[in-house]
């Protein structure tokens, strides 16, 4: 669970400055998740956006174990909002609103520990936990 939370915190912290090269990303993620996270942050940076606010990671649990890794799920309360550079307020849509998100992550063991390899986020798919 510590490795899962470290990956969530890495993306959160990288989003505060929209930094796709934030070192903790590569330390906690592998492809395709790493590439997706970097791409999302590059898009934020290109639009001049940054994030503000906290995330609450809920109570993550292992929902499946396979020969290649584990699946971790959690109901995350995402209060991290994407801020527009134009007016300094949250952007329209889901990125600018707090919500509960069902986060499902595939984690794999690597030579340097467990890392998130893939992740889906479903907005509004869970209610506070």
C-alpha positions in Angstrom: 0.0 0.0 0.0 2.9 2.4 0.7 4.1 2.0 -3.0 0.5 2.7 -4.3 0.2 5.8 -2.1 3.6 7.0 -3.1 2.5 6.9 -6.8 -0.6 8.9 -6.0 1.3 11.5 -4.1 3.9 11.7 -6.9 1.3 12.6 -9.4 -0.4 15.0 -7.0 2.8 16.8 -6.3 3.8 16.9 -10.0 0.5 18.5 -10.8 1.1 21.4 -8.4 3.6 22.7 -10.9 2.5 20.7 -14.0 6.0 19.1 -14.1 6.1 16.0 -16.4 9.7 15.3 -15.4 9.0 15.2 -11.6 11.5 12.6 -10.4 9.0 10.8 -8.1 6.9 9.8 -11.1 9.5 7.5 -12.6 10.3 6.3 -9.1 6.8 5.1 -8.5 5.4 4.3 -12.0 6.2 2.3 -15.1 4.7 2.3 -18.6 2.0 2.7 -19.7 1.0 4.6 -16.5 4.2 6.6 -16.4 3.7 7.8 -20.0 0.1 8.7 -19.4 0.9 10.7 -16.3 3.7 12.5 -18.1 1.4 13.2 -21.1 -1.3 14.6 -18.8 1.2 16.9 -17.1 2.6 18.1 -20.4 -0.9 19.0 -21.5 -1.5 20.9 -18.3 1.8 22.7 -18.7 1.0 23.7 -22.3 -2.3 25.2 -21.2 -0.5 27.0 -18.3 -2.6 25.1 -15.7 -1.5 24.0 -12.3 -3.3 22.1 -9.5 -4.2 23.2 -6.0 -5.7 21.4 -3.1 -5.4 18.1 -1.3 -6.3 14.5 -2.2 -7.5 12.0 0.4 -6.6 8.5 -0.7 -9.3 6.6 1.2 -8.6 3.0 2.3 -6.8 1.2 -0.5 -7.0 -2.5 -0.6 -5.7 -5.4 -2.7 -8.6 -6.7 -4.8 -6.7 -9.2 -6.9 -3.4 -11.0 -7.0 -2.1 -12.5 -10.2 1.2 -14.1 -11.3 2.3 -10.7 -12.7 1.1 -8.3 -10.0 -1.7 -7.0 -7.8 -4.7 -4.8 -8.3 -5.3 -2.1 -5.7 -8.6 -0.2 -5.5 -9.6 2.8 -3.4 -12.3 5.4 -3.2 -10.2 8.7 -3.4 -11.7 12.0 -2.4 -10.1 14.3 -4.9 -10.1 17.9 -3.9 -7.1 18.7 -6.1 -8.5 21.2 -8.6 -6.9 22.2 -11.9 -6.6 26.0 -12.0 -6.9 28.1 -15.1 -4.1 30.6 -15.7 -6.5 33.1 -17.3 -8.6 33.9 -14.3 -7.0 31.9 -11.4 -10.1 29.8 -10.8 -10.9 26.1 -11.3 -11.3 25.0 -14.9 -14.8 23.9 -16.1 -15.7 20.3 -15.9 -14.6 17.4 -13.7 -11.0 18.6 -13.3 -12.2 21.8 -11.6 -14.6 20.1 -9.2 -14.0 18.0 -6.0 -15.4 14.5 -6.4 -15.0 10.9 -5.3 -13.1 8.7 -7.7 -12.8 5.0 -7.9 -9.1 4.4 -8.5 -8.1 0.9 -9.8 -4.4 0.4 -10.1 -2.4 -2.5 -11.5 0.9 -2.8 -9.6 3.9 -4.8 -10.7 7.1 -5.8 -8.8 10.2 -4.3 -10.3 13.9 -4.5 -9.3 13.4 -1.3 -7.3 10.1 -2.2 -5.6 6.4 -2.2 -6.5 5.2 0.4 -9.1 1.9 1.4 -10.7 1.8 0.0 -14.3 -1.7 1.0 -15.2 -4.5 2.9 -13.6 -8.1 3.8 -14.3 -10.0 6.6 -12.5 -13.8 6.6 -12.6 -15.3 9.9 -11.4 -18.4 9.6 -9.2 -18.1 5.8 -9.2 -17.9 5.6 -5.4 -19.2 7.5 -2.4 -17.0 8.6 0.5 -15.2 5.8 2.3 
